[in-house]
Amino acid sequence: MALEKLLAKALGVAKSNVQVARGTTARLKTIEIEGVSDAELRAFLDQFAE
């Protein structure tokens, strides 16, 4: 899935570490990401919070 590839590249992890857990065809999705700490993920998401 393109979303998994995009997030993996943006977060600097392998594509195999990013998976859509729920909502594959839905607008809202639940994503599982391995190899990224909560703090790293929060810092990444904070870039887009404003």
Buried (B, 14 or more C-beta within 10 A) or exposed (E): EEEBEEBBEEBEBEEEBBBBEEEEEEEEEEBEBEEBEEEBEEEBEEEEEE
